[in-house]
Amino acid sequence: MPIPDSHYDAAIAAEKRGDFATAEREYLAASKVFGARGDSNTRDYYASLAKLCHQDVRLMVDQLTEYEKSSRSLARNEPSRGCFLGACIDRDDAIRKVSGDNGQFHGDWADFDRRIGRRHATAFMYLSYGRPAPTNWLSQLARRGMGGQIVMDIKDITQTRDTSYLRAFAADIARTRVPVFLRFAGEMNGSWVPYHRDPAAYKDAFKRVADIMHAIAPNIAMVWCPNWIPQDKIDRYYPGPDSVDWVGVNFYSVYFRDNDIKRPDPERHPASCLDYVYERYSASHPMMIGEWAASQESQVDGRRRNDFCIDKIIQLYTALPSRYPRIKAVHWLSMNALLHAKPGRRLNNYALLGSPEIAAAYRAATDSPWFLDRCKQGAQPAVVPQLVAGGDIRMHGPTTLRLDVQTRDQRPVVEWMLAGKVTGTTQAPDIHRITVNPQQLSSFHDPLVITVKPKRGKPLVVKATLHRGPVPGASRV
């Protein structure tokens, strides 16, 4: 459908000449045209093209913060700072299995953490409505200081009217005292689930479940978790703040959109899938990524794309502390879905341990105190990236500078110049880091110039001044 004011043509022309700021502006204008017409799908499509053209650079310093200064009370199982690091490993072929409940077998977390080189705070599993509470599984997690996310699938939400099962389930979970996140009837905004047809009935069922869990099991946090698309249907399913403790969102990073070889999508930043839900609900709820993974192999063409997977891992996990601090838990689905998914869904390989390079990238991207390896509520220290204000940074020792870069180029070259001398260059999908010692300064205050050089388009420049000794109003490191 043509756009009368030719915003689309202007955006395409701007992209070709590398003027991504103009392209972003024109795509957004096109999005507004279709929004005014009531065409939400096309509106969202052009908004997504605008995000691909967005360029943003932020200079930050890492600071250890003991707690979050906020008048807002914490939700159930919410950490004050940082993000619970989690995964589902029950279908990871590289690790040994242990018996659980209901005839299920689960991945051994000691084996997985050893192989990945990183402890985790939360695990998740799938449970059909009507099955007993997985108390053995939760006991296994408790021995490692972990919490559990239970993904409760249900085919008919009218089953919740008989509350006897829910009450027994809540009582069993309460006795474990393990922090539990109950993701009940998720992805309700998608036509692929049977309960999407009636938002009012869905909200009634969610509220009924939440009322029982809240009354019986103080260790259960109710998670309302839509899929990131379709976005125009999400809000109508929201049950309200009294029932929802955490808001989640599910999405995956795949090379081909809709499993279509004619629609490659390698440039989409995974964190952009968070924006719609994050902007609407993060002020009132802690948020979690219920499940996510990046593909290393697609059923479409069978090619290995480890570099694609690694780029997406780095992009997502490094963006969370600086751009999405209200994401308090993130979960990877470690599974080769080409083998283990249901028929019709065997589309991508997401196994974290399927490649040493992918496992190493995951370990490096999450190697920060921001990603918590124990599940407990309340104050927890974490390294928090602080935006540099006013361009002045006061140094009291070795200082880690972080440059949060979003450009159309997936791996721009970043040049760091201190007092007129190039001190290093970095190239990464998202966050660039460099550590500076006060001894490197030629005087008590040296200029720092950082130049981001994408393959196409104009370079982006950030300037700051590094100081030895006190500077009024400067960022303290």
Phi, psi and omega in degrees: 000120184291152176260119187303320185271011172058029175300323181297313180300320179295323179293317180298316180297320180294320177299318182298326180267006176080016179265080188285336177295316177293320179299316178300315182297319181288322176297320178295322177296318177298320179300320180294324179300312181288329175297320179294333178277352182085011179266086187290327181295313179291324175304311182292328179297313180289329175296323178292325176294324177296320179298324179295333181268352184292135177235131185209138179227130179229131175262130183223163172236147179277131177227138177276118181244132185282327184202165180269120178278104183205144176279349180284132178285152181285145174282172178303131176064018183271130171281149180289325179225153174087185190220124176297128178267124185218172181194167167247123186237010187294337179247023176275115187288346186277348185242160181283162185246151176233151182285149180231240183238160174058030180077007181273156171240146184235156174293145179278115185291328177297318179293316181295312181299322179295317182289323182278337180081027185202130176282153180239155183261331184222152175234159172225154181217162178258141182218126177284141178302134182103343177282148178298158178298138182279069186290326178295317178299316180295324177296322176298320178292320183300324180295342178252009180073026184257160171251171183232135172259121180256118179267102185267108178272144179216139180269327183227109185290349175291344176300334183290350180292331173273102190274000184298318179297315182298321180292319178294319179299312181297319181295320179295318179294320181301322182292335180286332183061015178276137174299122183236137174248113183263105178268093185270127171049062183281174179055037184295341180279356182260142181290352181279354177251146186287344185260017182278346191289331188231092181302323181295316179294322177299313182296321178298316181295316180298317180297321180297314179296316182297319180300319181289315180297316180295325182284328188254323189236093180294346179271002178260127172255127179278129182246120173262119194224092173284167166279158184291340174223154354287135187285328186289352180255355189295308190298330184291347180260359185291121185282345180111158187293337180288334182261331185262122175269311179238149172251130179246173173207139179249139174195165178223152175256112182235153184286325181247124176291135177055028177057036184246119183297340179275359183233061175294145184220055186286343188267351183296125176285126185301326182294339179296337178289347180276337198302313185301307182290320182299315182294332183271329191236349186290337179289334185250347182219146164294152185237154175224150166271105186298315174203142179203155171193162176245138184284139172249351180200132182250144176296338185301312183229355176072010181277142173281131178228065179299323181297320177299312180299315181296316179301317182291323176301310182296317182298314184289305188292330178279340178281334188298310183298322186270324186253339183224061184293345178274358168283108186256000176201142179220137186228128176263137173266103183268095185201140169275094183290346174297335181253322195251352179285168177293153176307136183093345180241013181275077193245331187213155175258120182243014186292119180296325182267016180284346181209133177300326181292321180291316178299319180294321179295319178297315179299316181292320183291334181255009183278072181206144176300345177299325179269111190279140181251010173227145181256103176210148182277153172104200187290127175221134178291148178203149173283120184246122176291123180255128178295133179287121181257131176076359176080004182251131179233121179266129185251131175242009181168190178305131188237126177268118176260138180238132175246111179273111187244130170231111177224168178296327176289127183291332182223071179290153175274132179245126179253126180255120182236118181247124180052041176083001181241135178289119181262349178169161173232146179228154178214117184206164180291337187210280184273132175248136183234148171208140178253129182244133174264145178304331181295341179285343182286137179277344178212190181284346176207117182244142177284140176244125178237122182244125181243122177263123186241090174287163181295326179231147179095173183285146173297151176251136186238135176236136181235145177206174177232128177264134184237140166263120181100175188289138172228119182304126177080002181279162175293128181269130180238000000 
